[in-house]
């Protein structure tokens, strides 16, 4: 699969999942632009991907700040002339039962999981619609579809991402743009191996999620819009 001459904006590209996704898109030939939080995290990403042929770019951006994201997108368009793919990977988890979690936790989890996807999609989507093509991918979580005790605020935040994805997909269905949500279960990362019980061989490798995202950005996936795709491994 070749994505040469395509430009992907990948938020959360310095995280565990993000690094795998950035690597996959670079391997497919895309130019990748990553808004990052710290210089050190971007340096770690660059060290992982190695010689990318000059196709990995980054800028320090607060992806919850609409004005900052607008400036970032303008800079990407000025340098690369287009954006083809927006992958919204920023997110984070906190546990807590409903009666034990305070409103600060709810605000934190919505700020972390919903606002970056909302802000970045609102900013990039008009450009995709104007050019008549493009892909937007969001990330849900299994608990958003199968809520369980102990993660109420997180489940609600991720469920919002799922519903927002489906609603946007309906709105852009005649534009040549597709919007889909990937829903992983437990990811096999070093942090999860340290903090969680279970058999990691049954978990989902970040590279497997990256492969699905790569497919959703391909021409072969042009008919897939508004999908909520579970990636649960063997759990």
Secondary structure, 3 states (H helix, E strand, C coil): CCCCCCEEEEECCCCHHHHHHHHHHHHCCCEEEEEECCHHHHHHHHHHHCCCCCCEEEEECCCCCHHHHHHHHHHHHHHHCCCCEEEECCCCCCCECHHHCCHHHHHHHHHHHHHHHHHHHHHHHHHHHHHCCEEEEEECCHHHHCCCCCEHHHHHHHHHHHHHHHHHHHHCCCCCEEEEEEEECCECCHHHHHHCCCCHHHCECHHHHHHHHHHHCCHHHCCCCCCEEEECCCC
